Amino acid sequence: MEGPLRPSVFSSVALLMGLLLICIQCRDDDHARAKKIVTSQCGSCHVLPEPQSLTQDVWQKNILPQMSFYYQWEGQSTYPYANQSFYRKKAALSMNDRTWALIESYYLDNSPVELVEREESAQQVQTRFEEITLTNICGMPSITAMLIDEDETIYCACNQALVSISSLSHVDTILVTKSVISDIVRQNPEELLLLNIGELGPHDIAKGSLNVFDEQTGTEKPLLSQLYRPVEINHIDSSYYISEYGNLKGRFSSVNQETFDRSTLIELPGSYRNYRFDIDQDGADETLIQFSQSLEGVYVMQESAGEIDYERIISFPPEYGFSDLDTADMNRDGYVDLIITNGDNADFSPIDKPYHGLRIYLNDGAGHFEESYFYPMYGATQLKVNDYNGDGYQDVIVSSFFPRDISKSIVLLEQSAEQPMSFDDTYMEHGQTGRWLVMEDGDIDHDGDVDLVLSSFVAGPTNQKPSVLKAWLDESVDVLVLKNRHVR
């Protein structure tokens, strides 16, 4: 039988435990310090990305080198990309290898090798709409903007031209232009307003414009110039609101309907959708704006006595790819809710992300929004909300520009009247025939229900196989019309 432990043994055990605690404390201190540095260095330009949101490989090969664009290294660096003059020209913040090593370890040590995969849930083809494909309208599928006009005419912008489609059959090129048209708005019975984005790719050159097209004379003339990559024009009251998306620069601007004088309201990049309504039931309307660059999220803007005040009420980190926004009363409580898609996957982390999809934020009546529904969908890009089946409850159609399964790239979510905020999902049979960038809805056949039109744009970054791209080009489906079978 062994005797009692000698004091020296107790001392050794205590020493080992002490060293272990010190190591754990050091590790925790390093992690806390790294988190603090990452928050200050990376959280100033956008919402701080969590390491778990991307894979180690993407962080190491794509994101960290791209992050280095914005830093100026102090002396020679052991990181090859930090020594390249191309990056230094874009740098603004100071950085050194010791600090960068903490940032790198924070992301690489805490990120997964692979992201969790989600199954595509829609298993049945929809029967709500008649699906009609229109082919060979643009030479190749390249539509960047659409308008469903009151006379059932569909206007499409493609290949630096404006095309009209009447009765879903007669196609006419009504304007050949040097513009890349990003939005089309009816100004009066004779004229259309056309936004010219300047160039499709990301840039900060103020070469966009607002033009007016006279259908009677077939002529186009500029109304505004030097716009930062404008993407949408919205007519509210006596003003037009222009979303200048830009890249690192951008603006949300108002334009006088009569004089076309422009005023900058918010100077932030990524401006896109905007809506005006009484968000918090205080009797005054606010403007709700989507921003999808830099400090991404939903903003509320108020104008009072010439002063502009705005705040961000919903935030997203950049990898979420905030792509579209619509508004509707989804749960029939009398308050306007927000419906959002996350799925832009064109930047530096083009992998399937399980947190991409459609989200519904319910309004509590005081202007506070809480996420109450999530439908996962890889690359979710555009959405429209309406009561498509006429049961009094709002339904959603969502499309993906970056789908994993192209057959599920357009999904109908029909809300259950028996169980509100519960949705049955079905997919479009012809969803695989195109790459859907733009979606508009309206009554194209004047039968009293809501139809939809989607247009294809096959260019741009993608992970699709060459055979898929070839099929899109060969079949040349430019437009998919969803003709509602419901009769009110």
Salt bridges, closest charged atoms under 4 A:
ASP57 OD1 - LYS61 NZ 3.07
GLU117 OE1 - ARG404 NH1 3.53
GLU131 OE1 - HIS430 ND1 3.02
ASP149 OD2 - ARG186 NH2 2.59
GLU152 OE2 - HIS446 ND1 3.53
GLU199 OE2 - LYS207 NZ 2.73
GLU215 OE1 - ARG186 NH1 2.87
GLU232 OE2 - ARG273 NH1 2.58
GLU244 OE1 - ARG251 NH2 2.75
GLU244 OE2 - ARG262 NH1 3.73
ASP324 OD1 - ARG273 NE 2.71
ASP352 OD2 - ARG404 NE 2.83
ASP364 OD2 - HIS368 ND1 3.10
GLU371 OE2 - ARG359 NE 3.44
ASP405 OD2 - LYS408 NZ 3.96
GLU414 OE2 - ARG128 NE 3.02
GLU440 OE1 - LYS384 NZ 3.81
ASP474 OD2 - LYS470 NZ 2.65
